[in-house]
Amino acid sequence: SQKSGIQRYADEHGIAVVFPDTSPRGHNVDGESDSWDFGVGAGFYINATESKWKHWKMYDYVTKELPVYLMEEFPNIDTTNASLMGHSMGGHGALTIFFKNYNKYKSVSAFSPICNPINCPWGKKAFGGYLGANLEAWKQYDATELAKGYKGPKTEIFVDQGTADSFLEEQLLPENLKAAVEANPSIDMRLEYRDGYDHSYFYIASFVEDHIQFHAKHLKAEF
């Protein structure tokens, strides 16, 4: 959050920025810290159904618990006028939460999101661990699958992707999401390919202003 430089641009538009954690903490589940792409390193913003990971309810955390906490602790923040943004796994979370809660959020954008997790190694590992072998359950947390079935109001999503990202072809799969969106007249997709940029925070810092401007337009923030 600090490396992105988002604070300055958000302040210019009167937008409060909140950064939810990646996973629950303090449960000391066996194996939770064994790899960076699972457990405490990556909760994937889903509600786990496998009993070992019963505390991994990050979808409910973002959509239910966090707004209540913000209303109680920061009453000057209008939590009914909210948008979503994320990077990589967080981008996956932003997109899927938006598609499933389109009446709750005004807009969504993502840097280098995992767009089709049911078809990439990161997603298969995470979903298999948290959700078991039920492929239909996996699809409920896959942006590409959710875009296919989206029946909400006309909306625009913004996806930002570096062309030199080493995860692009195997893990991120933005073209799969693009194909799903193009088949759904209710969704427009702004897909920006940034020539030569990778998966790093320097890439985010280079273009985060574009994302704040996109959200400010939809939030109609005072500026």
C-alpha positions as CSV (number, residue, x, y, z in Angstrom):
1,S,0.0,0.0,0.0
2,Q,2.8,2.4,0.8
3,K,4.9,1.5,-2.2
4,S,2.0,2.2,-4.6
5,G,1.8,5.9,-3.8
6,I,-2.0,5.6,-4.0
7,Q,-2.5,7.9,-0.9
8,R,-1.7,11.1,-2.7
9,Y,-4.0,10.5,-5.6
10,A,-6.8,9.3,-3.4
11,D,-6.5,12.4,-1.2
12,E,-6.8,14.6,-4.3
13,H,-10.2,13.0,-5.0
14,G,-11.5,12.8,-1.4
15,I,-11.3,9.0,-1.4
16,A,-10.5,6.9,1.6
17,V,-8.5,3.8,0.8
18,V,-8.8,0.6,2.9
19,F,-6.4,-2.4,2.6
20,P,-7.9,-5.7,3.9
21,D,-5.5,-8.4,4.9
22,T,-4.9,-11.5,2.7
23,S,-5.9,-14.1,5.2
24,P,-7.0,-14.6,8.8
25,R,-4.3,-14.5,11.4
26,G,-3.5,-16.3,14.7
27,H,-5.2,-19.7,14.1
28,N,-2.0,-21.6,13.8
29,V,-3.3,-24.1,11.3
30,D,-0.8,-26.8,10.4
31,G,0.9,-25.8,7.0
32,E,-0.6,-22.3,6.9
33,S,2.9,-20.8,6.3
34,D,4.4,-23.5,4.2
35,S,4.0,-21.5,0.9
36,W,3.5,-17.9,-0.1
37,D,0.6,-18.7,-2.4
38,F,-1.6,-20.5,0.1
39,G,-2.6,-20.2,3.8
40,V,-1.6,-17.0,5.5
41,G,0.0,-15.8,2.3
42,A,-3.0,-16.0,0.1
43,G,-6.6,-16.4,1.2
44,F,-8.0,-15.8,-2.3
45,Y,-11.0,-13.9,-0.9
46,I,-13.2,-16.9,-0.8
47,N,-15.2,-18.7,2.0
48,A,-13.4,-22.0,2.5
49,T,-15.5,-25.1,2.8
50,E,-12.8,-27.6,3.8
51,S,-12.9,-28.0,7.6
52,K,-9.1,-27.5,8.1
53,W,-9.4,-24.0,6.6
54,K,-12.8,-23.1,8.3
55,H,-11.4,-19.8,9.5
56,W,-10.6,-18.7,5.9
57,K,-13.7,-16.7,5.2
58,M,-12.2,-13.7,3.5
59,Y,-15.1,-13.2,1.2
60,D,-17.4,-12.6,4.2
61,Y,-14.7,-10.5,5.8
62,V,-14.6,-8.1,2.9
63,T,-18.3,-8.0,2.0
64,K,-19.8,-8.1,5.5
65,E,-17.4,-7.7,8.5
66,L,-15.1,-4.9,7.1
67,P,-17.9,-2.5,6.2
68,V,-19.5,-2.8,9.6
69,Y,-16.1,-2.2,11.3
70,L,-15.5,0.9,9.1
71,M,-18.9,2.3,9.9
72,E,-18.3,1.9,13.6
73,E,-14.7,3.2,13.7
74,F,-14.8,5.8,11.0
75,P,-18.3,7.2,10.8
76,N,-17.2,9.9,8.4
77,I,-16.6,7.3,5.7
78,D,-19.5,6.6,3.5
79,T,-19.3,2.8,3.1
80,T,-22.3,2.8,0.8
81,N,-20.3,4.6,-1.8
82,A,-17.5,2.1,-2.4
83,S,-15.4,0.6,-5.1
84,L,-12.9,-2.3,-5.3
85,M,-9.3,-2.5,-6.5
86,G,-6.6,-5.1,-6.2
87,H,-3.4,-6.6,-7.5
88,S,-2.7,-10.2,-8.5
89,M,-4.7,-12.3,-6.0
90,G,-6.2,-9.1,-4.7
91,G,-7.2,-8.3,-8.3
92,H,-8.9,-11.6,-8.5
93,G,-10.7,-10.9,-5.2
94,A,-11.8,-7.4,-6.4
95,L,-13.3,-8.7,-9.7
96,T,-15.1,-11.7,-8.2
97,I,-16.5,-9.7,-5.3
98,F,-17.7,-7.0,-7.6
99,F,-19.5,-9.4,-10.0
100,K,-21.2,-11.1,-7.1
101,N,-22.2,-7.9,-5.4
102,Y,-22.7,-5.4,-8.2
103,N,-25.4,-3.5,-6.2
104,K,-22.9,-2.9,-3.4
105,Y,-19.9,-1.4,-5.3
106,K,-19.8,1.4,-7.8
107,S,-16.7,0.2,-9.8
108,V,-13.8,-2.3,-10.0
109,S,-10.3,-2.2,-11.3
110,A,-7.4,-4.6,-11.0
111,F,-3.7,-4.7,-11.7
112,S,-2.4,-8.1,-13.0
113,P,-5.4,-10.0,-11.7
114,I,-5.7,-13.8,-11.7
115,C,-8.6,-13.8,-14.2
116,N,-9.4,-17.4,-14.6
117,P,-8.2,-19.3,-11.5
118,I,-9.9,-22.6,-12.3
119,N,-7.5,-22.9,-15.2
120,C,-4.2,-21.8,-13.7
121,P,-1.8,-23.5,-11.2
122,W,-2.3,-20.9,-8.5
123,G,-6.0,-21.2,-8.6
124,K,-6.1,-24.9,-8.8
125,K,-3.9,-25.2,-5.7
126,A,-5.9,-22.7,-3.7
127,F,-9.3,-23.8,-4.7
128,G,-8.5,-27.4,-4.2
129,G,-7.2,-26.7,-0.7
130,Y,-10.0,-24.4,0.4
131,L,-13.0,-25.7,-1.6
132,G,-12.1,-29.4,-2.2
133,A,-12.8,-31.1,-5.5
134,N,-16.2,-29.4,-6.3
135,L,-15.6,-27.6,-9.6
136,E,-18.9,-25.8,-9.4
137,A,-17.8,-24.2,-6.1
138,W,-14.6,-23.1,-7.8
139,K,-16.5,-21.3,-10.6
140,Q,-18.3,-19.2,-8.0
141,Y,-14.9,-17.5,-7.3
142,D,-13.6,-17.2,-10.9
143,A,-13.9,-13.8,-12.6
144,T,-14.1,-15.3,-16.1
145,E,-16.9,-17.7,-15.1
146,L,-18.8,-15.0,-13.2
147,A,-18.5,-12.6,-16.2
148,K,-20.1,-15.2,-18.4
149,G,-23.1,-15.3,-16.1
150,Y,-23.3,-11.7,-15.1
151,K,-26.8,-10.3,-15.3
152,G,-26.5,-7.1,-13.4
153,P,-26.7,-3.5,-14.8
154,K,-24.4,-2.3,-17.6
155,T,-21.0,-1.9,-16.1
156,E,-17.4,-1.1,-17.0
157,I,-14.4,-2.9,-15.5
158,F,-10.7,-1.8,-15.7
159,V,-7.9,-4.3,-16.0
160,D,-4.3,-3.3,-16.1
161,Q,-1.6,-5.7,-17.2
162,G,2.2,-5.5,-17.8
163,T,3.4,-7.3,-20.9
164,A,6.7,-8.3,-19.3
165,D,4.9,-10.0,-16.3
166,S,6.4,-13.5,-15.9
167,F,3.1,-14.8,-14.7
168,L,1.0,-13.5,-17.6
169,E,0.7,-16.5,-19.8
170,E,0.5,-19.3,-17.2
171,Q,-1.3,-17.7,-14.2
172,L,-3.1,-14.5,-15.0
173,L,-5.0,-15.3,-18.3
174,P,-6.6,-11.8,-19.0
175,E,-7.5,-12.9,-22.5
176,N,-9.9,-15.5,-21.1
177,L,-11.7,-12.8,-19.1
178,K,-11.7,-10.5,-22.2
179,A,-13.4,-13.3,-24.2
180,A,-16.1,-13.8,-21.6
181,V,-16.7,-10.0,-21.3
182,E,-17.0,-9.7,-25.1
183,A,-19.7,-12.3,-25.1
184,N,-21.7,-10.4,-22.4
185,P,-23.3,-7.1,-23.6
186,S,-23.7,-6.0,-19.9
187,I,-20.0,-5.6,-19.4
188,D,-17.4,-3.3,-21.0
189,M,-13.8,-4.0,-20.3
190,R,-11.0,-1.5,-20.4
191,L,-7.9,-3.7,-20.8
192,E,-4.6,-1.7,-20.7
193,Y,-1.5,-3.6,-21.7
194,R,1.6,-1.7,-20.4
195,D,4.6,-2.5,-22.6
196,G,7.6,-3.7,-20.7
197,Y,6.1,-3.6,-17.2
198,D,6.2,-6.6,-14.9
199,H,4.3,-7.8,-11.8
200,S,6.0,-5.4,-9.3
201,Y,4.9,-2.5,-7.1
202,F,6.9,-0.2,-9.3
203,Y,4.5,-1.0,-12.1
204,I,1.5,-0.3,-9.8
205,A,3.0,3.0,-8.8
206,S,3.4,4.0,-12.4
207,F,-0.3,3.7,-13.2
208,V,-2.2,3.9,-10.0
209,E,-3.3,7.4,-10.7
210,D,-5.3,6.1,-13.7
211,H,-7.2,3.8,-11.4
212,I,-8.0,6.4,-8.9
213,Q,-9.4,8.7,-11.7
214,F,-11.5,5.7,-12.9
215,H,-13.0,5.1,-9.5
216,A,-13.5,8.9,-8.8
217,K,-15.6,9.1,-12.0
218,H,-17.8,6.3,-10.7
219,L,-17.9,7.4,-7.1
220,K,-18.5,11.0,-8.0
221,A,-16.2,12.0,-5.2
222,E,-15.7,15.7,-4.3
223,F,-12.6,17.1,-5.9
